[in-house]
Amino acid sequence: MRSNEDSSSANATRTLPKIPRSVWALGFVSMFMDISSEMIHALLPLYMVTVLGTSVVAVGVIEGIAEATASISKVFSGALSDRLGKRKLLTVLGYGLGALTKPVFPMASGLEWLTAARFVDRVGKGIRGAPRDALVADVTPPELRGAAFGLRQALDTVGAFLGPLLAIVLMWLTASHFQTVFWVAVLVLMALAYSVSAYPAGVLSDRLGRHGVLMTGLGMLIAADLLLALLPGWTALALGVAAWGLHLGFTQGIFAAMIADSAPANLRGTAFGLFNLLTGVALLAASVVAGLLWDGAGFQATFLVGAGLASTTLVGVMLLR
């Protein structure tokens, strides 16, 4: 009887995904970096609007350009990592540059310093992003790539959840800006849904295919936009934000796995860089359009247009499949 139990246990162990240690290490590094980053960045747009008097459109432009800067940097760092074969070096350099910007935020005396620090931080993100993803693809067997990218994304998002949570605790201890705390708490909810769903979605994509999981994530995005646009109250807000987090969990790691599946090994850094460049251009345009819609027609218009674009994307993915 005992030998049968031991045999079953051994078989169960062999069927568990054996994700490489390097992927775990990168995931934990991303997690700790995100804890420190999100403590600042979760509050930064609200600080610029409520304290510095910056308009929503201006914040959208600043955030869009910052993210586009990160994406453009990823193109060059990805291609450089392919050419030099130094993925770890570029990854460490990017994380180090992001860490160096953190003291600037509490010491900044105006919008100019905050904007500059935000851009430098995004350059660091751009430098590390494509080489890190290419490194994950390099060390992971093809049949485990969905799980590996899902795990790295999940750990990264745990940091995005814990960062605002720590910010809430600190703000509570100082008894200030309670309205901001409520909004950050909503962002705590999105990150939690994201982190919980990213790894299972990656494993599911390894077993059932990438396209089906990706389409599920797009469906969640459409649902999130409609909930946020059409239903009033905190319950609808919580449901919409949770659906948004689930959409991220069911799409971001899947995109990375699909690129790793289709790109040649010697061009993976370049492929991730190009993908992030296109993403950054889209983010820049989306940030500007969202700010204009929000100021000109209200938040409902912003989310309804988002739902329409997500629906168009879903149709495109179905045709691509």
C-alpha positions as CSV (number, residue, x, y, z in Angstrom):
1,M,0.0,0.0,0.0
2,R,2.8,2.4,0.9
3,S,4.6,1.8,-2.3
4,N,1.5,2.7,-4.3
5,E,1.1,5.9,-2.3
6,D,4.8,6.7,-2.9
7,S,4.4,6.0,-6.6
8,S,1.3,8.2,-6.8
9,S,3.1,11.0,-5.0
10,A,6.1,10.7,-7.3
11,N,3.8,10.8,-10.4
12,A,2.0,13.8,-9.0
13,T,5.3,15.6,-8.4
14,R,6.5,14.8,-12.0
15,T,3.3,16.4,-13.4
16,L,3.8,19.7,-11.6
17,P,5.3,22.5,-13.7
18,K,9.0,22.7,-12.9
19,I,9.6,26.4,-13.6
20,P,13.3,27.4,-13.7
21,R,14.7,29.1,-10.7
22,S,15.8,32.1,-12.8
23,V,12.1,32.8,-13.5
24,W,11.3,32.7,-9.8
25,A,14.3,35.0,-9.1
26,L,13.2,37.5,-11.7
27,G,9.6,37.4,-10.4
28,F,10.6,38.2,-6.9
29,V,12.9,41.0,-8.1
30,S,10.0,42.4,-10.1
31,M,7.8,42.1,-7.0
32,F,10.0,44.0,-4.7
33,M,10.7,46.7,-7.3
34,D,6.9,47.1,-7.8
35,I,6.3,47.5,-4.1
36,S,8.6,50.5,-4.0
37,S,7.4,51.9,-7.3
38,E,3.7,51.6,-6.7
39,M,3.9,53.2,-3.3
40,I,4.8,56.3,-5.3
41,H,3.2,55.9,-8.7
42,A,-0.3,54.9,-7.4
43,L,-0.6,58.4,-5.8
44,L,1.4,60.5,-8.3
45,P,-1.4,61.3,-10.8
46,L,-3.8,62.2,-7.9
47,Y,-1.1,64.3,-6.3
48,M,-0.4,66.2,-9.5
49,V,-4.2,67.0,-10.0
50,T,-5.2,67.7,-6.4
51,V,-2.1,69.3,-5.0
52,L,-0.2,70.8,-7.9
53,G,-3.4,71.7,-9.9
54,T,-2.5,69.8,-13.0
55,S,-5.3,69.1,-15.5
56,V,-6.5,65.6,-16.2
57,V,-5.5,66.0,-19.8
58,A,-2.0,67.1,-18.9
59,V,-1.6,64.1,-16.5
60,G,-2.7,61.9,-19.3
61,V,-0.2,63.4,-21.7
62,I,2.6,63.1,-19.1
63,E,1.8,59.5,-18.2
64,G,1.4,58.6,-21.9
65,I,4.7,60.1,-22.9
66,A,6.4,58.4,-19.9
67,E,5.0,55.0,-20.9
68,A,5.9,55.6,-24.5
69,T,9.5,56.4,-23.4
70,A,9.6,53.0,-21.6
71,S,8.4,51.2,-24.7
72,I,10.8,53.0,-27.1
73,S,13.7,52.1,-24.7
74,K,12.6,48.5,-24.8
75,V,13.2,48.3,-28.6
76,F,16.8,49.3,-28.2
77,S,17.5,47.3,-25.1
78,G,15.9,44.2,-26.7
79,A,17.9,44.5,-29.9
80,L,21.1,45.2,-27.8
81,S,20.5,42.1,-25.7
82,D,20.2,40.0,-28.9
83,R,23.4,41.4,-30.3
84,L,25.5,41.3,-27.1
85,G,23.9,38.3,-25.4
86,K,23.9,40.2,-22.1
87,R,20.4,39.9,-21.0
88,K,21.1,39.7,-17.3
89,L,23.4,42.8,-17.4
90,L,20.8,44.9,-19.1
91,T,18.1,43.6,-16.7
92,V,20.1,44.6,-13.7
93,L,21.0,48.0,-15.2
94,G,17.3,48.7,-15.7
95,Y,16.3,47.8,-12.2
96,G,19.2,49.8,-10.8
97,L,18.2,52.9,-12.7
98,G,14.6,52.6,-11.5
99,A,15.8,52.3,-7.9
100,L,18.0,55.5,-8.2
101,T,14.9,57.6,-9.0
102,K,13.0,56.7,-5.9
103,P,14.6,59.4,-3.6
104,V,13.8,62.1,-6.1
105,F,10.0,61.8,-5.6
106,P,9.9,62.8,-1.9
107,M,12.5,65.6,-2.4
108,A,10.9,67.1,-5.6
109,S,9.8,70.7,-5.1
110,G,7.7,70.9,-8.3
111,L,6.1,69.3,-11.3
112,E,9.3,69.5,-13.3
113,W,11.3,67.3,-11.0
114,L,8.4,64.8,-10.6
115,T,8.1,64.6,-14.4
116,A,11.8,64.1,-14.9
117,A,12.0,61.4,-12.3
118,R,9.0,59.7,-13.8
119,F,10.7,59.6,-17.2
120,V,14.0,58.3,-15.9
121,D,12.1,55.6,-14.0
122,R,10.3,54.6,-17.2
123,V,13.7,54.5,-19.1
124,G,14.9,52.0,-16.5
125,K,11.7,50.0,-17.0
126,G,12.3,50.1,-20.8
127,I,15.9,48.9,-20.4
128,R,15.0,45.9,-18.3
129,G,11.7,44.9,-19.9
130,A,12.6,43.2,-23.2
131,P,15.8,41.5,-22.0
132,R,14.0,40.2,-18.9
133,D,11.2,38.7,-21.0
134,A,13.6,37.3,-23.5
135,L,15.6,35.7,-20.6
136,V,12.5,34.1,-19.3
137,A,11.8,32.6,-22.7
138,D,15.4,31.5,-23.1
139,V,15.5,29.4,-19.9
140,T,11.9,28.0,-20.0
141,P,10.8,24.9,-22.0
142,P,8.2,25.8,-24.6
143,E,5.5,23.7,-22.9
144,L,5.9,25.8,-19.7
145,R,6.2,29.3,-21.1
146,G,2.6,30.3,-20.4
147,A,3.1,29.2,-16.8
148,A,6.5,30.9,-16.5
149,F,5.2,34.2,-17.9
150,G,2.1,33.9,-15.8
151,L,4.2,33.3,-12.6
152,R,6.5,36.3,-13.3
153,Q,3.5,38.5,-14.0
154,A,1.7,37.2,-10.9
155,L,4.7,38.0,-8.6
156,D,5.2,41.4,-10.3
157,T,1.5,42.2,-9.6
158,V,1.7,41.1,-6.0
159,G,4.2,44.0,-5.7
160,A,1.7,46.3,-7.4
161,F,-0.9,45.2,-4.9
162,L,1.3,45.5,-1.8
163,G,2.8,48.9,-2.8
164,P,-0.5,50.9,-2.7
165,L,-1.5,48.9,0.4
166,L,1.6,50.1,2.2
167,A,0.8,53.6,1.0
168,I,-2.6,53.3,2.5
169,V,-1.2,52.3,5.9
170,L,1.3,55.1,5.9
171,M,-1.4,57.6,4.9
172,W,-3.7,56.3,7.6
173,L,-0.9,56.7,10.2
174,T,-0.5,60.3,9.2
175,A,-4.3,60.9,9.0
176,S,-4.3,62.7,5.7
177,H,-5.8,62.5,2.2
178,F,-8.6,60.0,2.9
179,Q,-10.2,60.5,-0.6
180,T,-7.0,59.5,-2.1
181,V,-6.9,56.4,0.1
182,F,-10.2,55.3,-1.3
183,W,-9.0,55.5,-4.9
184,V,-5.8,53.7,-4.0
185,A,-7.8,51.0,-2.3
186,V,-9.7,50.5,-5.6
187,L,-6.3,50.1,-7.4
188,V,-5.3,47.5,-4.5
189,L,-8.4,45.5,-5.7
190,M,-7.4,45.5,-9.4
191,A,-3.8,44.4,-8.6
192,L,-5.1,41.6,-6.4
193,A,-7.4,40.2,-9.2
194,Y,-4.5,40.6,-11.6
195,S,-2.0,38.7,-9.4
196,V,-4.4,35.9,-8.5
197,S,-5.3,35.2,-12.1
198,A,-2.1,35.6,-14.0
199,Y,-0.5,32.3,-13.1
200,P,-3.6,30.1,-13.6
201,A,-4.2,31.8,-16.9
202,G,-0.7,31.1,-18.0
203,V,-1.0,27.4,-17.1
204,L,-4.4,27.2,-18.8
205,S,-2.9,28.7,-22.0
206,D,-0.2,26.0,-22.0
207,R,-2.8,23.3,-21.8
208,L,-5.7,24.7,-23.9
209,G,-4.0,27.2,-26.2
210,R,-3.2,30.9,-26.1
211,H,-6.0,32.3,-28.2
212,G,-8.9,31.1,-26.1
213,V,-7.4,32.5,-22.9
214,L,-6.6,35.8,-24.7
215,M,-10.2,36.1,-25.9
216,T,-11.5,35.4,-22.4
217,G,-9.4,38.3,-21.1
218,L,-10.7,40.6,-23.8
219,G,-14.2,39.7,-22.8
220,M,-13.4,40.6,-19.3
221,L,-12.1,44.0,-20.4
222,I,-15.4,44.7,-22.3
223,A,-17.4,43.7,-19.2
224,A,-15.2,45.9,-17.0
225,D,-15.7,49.0,-19.2
226,L,-19.4,48.5,-19.4
227,L,-19.7,48.1,-15.6
228,L,-17.7,51.2,-14.9
229,A,-19.6,53.2,-17.5
230,L,-23.2,52.2,-16.9
231,L,-23.7,51.0,-13.3
232,P,-23.6,53.4,-10.3
233,G,-22.3,52.9,-6.8
234,W,-19.3,51.4,-5.1
235,T,-20.4,47.8,-5.8
236,A,-20.4,48.3,-9.5
237,L,-17.1,50.1,-9.2
238,A,-15.5,47.2,-7.3
239,L,-16.9,44.7,-9.8
240,G,-15.6,46.7,-12.7
241,V,-12.1,47.1,-11.3
242,A,-11.9,43.4,-10.4
243,A,-12.9,42.5,-13.9
244,W,-10.3,44.9,-15.2
245,G,-7.7,43.1,-13.0
246,L,-8.8,39.7,-14.3
247,H,-8.5,41.0,-17.9
248,L,-4.9,41.9,-17.2
249,G,-4.2,38.5,-15.7
250,F,-5.7,36.8,-18.7
251,T,-3.8,38.8,-21.3
252,Q,-0.5,40.2,-20.3
253,G,1.4,37.0,-19.7
254,I,-0.4,35.4,-22.7
255,F,1.0,38.1,-25.0
256,A,4.5,37.5,-23.7
257,A,4.1,33.7,-24.2
258,M,2.8,34.2,-27.7
259,I,5.8,36.3,-28.7
260,A,8.2,33.8,-27.1
261,D,6.5,31.0,-29.1
262,S,6.7,32.8,-32.4
263,A,10.0,34.7,-32.3
264,P,13.4,33.1,-33.2
265,A,15.6,32.6,-30.2
266,N,18.3,35.0,-31.4
267,L,15.7,37.8,-32.0
268,R,13.5,37.4,-28.9
269,G,14.8,40.6,-27.3
270,T,14.1,42.6,-30.5
271,A,10.6,41.0,-30.8
272,F,9.7,41.9,-27.2
273,G,11.1,45.4,-27.8
274,L,8.9,45.9,-30.9
275,F,5.9,44.7,-29.2
276,N,6.4,47.1,-26.3
277,L,7.1,50.0,-28.7
278,L,3.7,49.4,-30.4
279,T,2.1,49.1,-26.9
280,G,3.7,52.3,-25.8
281,V,2.5,54.2,-28.9
282,A,-1.1,52.9,-28.3
283,L,-0.8,53.9,-24.6
284,L,0.3,57.4,-25.5
285,A,-2.7,57.8,-27.8
286,A,-5.1,56.2,-25.3
287,S,-3.9,58.5,-22.5
288,V,-4.5,61.6,-24.5
289,V,-7.9,60.5,-25.9
290,A,-9.1,59.3,-22.5
291,G,-8.2,62.6,-20.9
292,L,-10.0,64.5,-23.7
293,L,-13.1,62.3,-23.4
294,W,-13.2,62.5,-19.6
295,D,-12.9,66.3,-19.6
296,G,-15.2,66.9,-22.6
297,A,-17.9,64.2,-22.3
298,G,-17.5,62.6,-18.8
299,F,-16.1,59.3,-17.6
300,Q,-18.9,57.3,-19.1
301,A,-17.8,58.2,-22.6
302,T,-14.2,57.2,-21.8
303,F,-15.2,53.7,-20.7
304,L,-17.8,53.2,-23.5
305,V,-15.2,54.1,-26.2
306,G,-12.9,51.6,-24.4
307,A,-15.5,48.9,-24.6
308,G,-16.0,49.5,-28.3
309,L,-12.2,49.3,-29.0
310,A,-11.9,46.2,-26.9
311,S,-14.8,44.6,-28.9
312,T,-13.1,45.4,-32.1
313,T,-9.9,43.8,-30.8
314,L,-11.8,40.7,-29.8
315,V,-13.2,40.4,-33.3
316,G,-9.7,40.8,-34.7
317,V,-8.3,38.1,-32.5
318,M,-11.1,35.7,-33.6
319,L,-10.2,36.4,-37.2
320,L,-6.5,36.0,-36.5
321,R,-7.2,32.6,-34.9
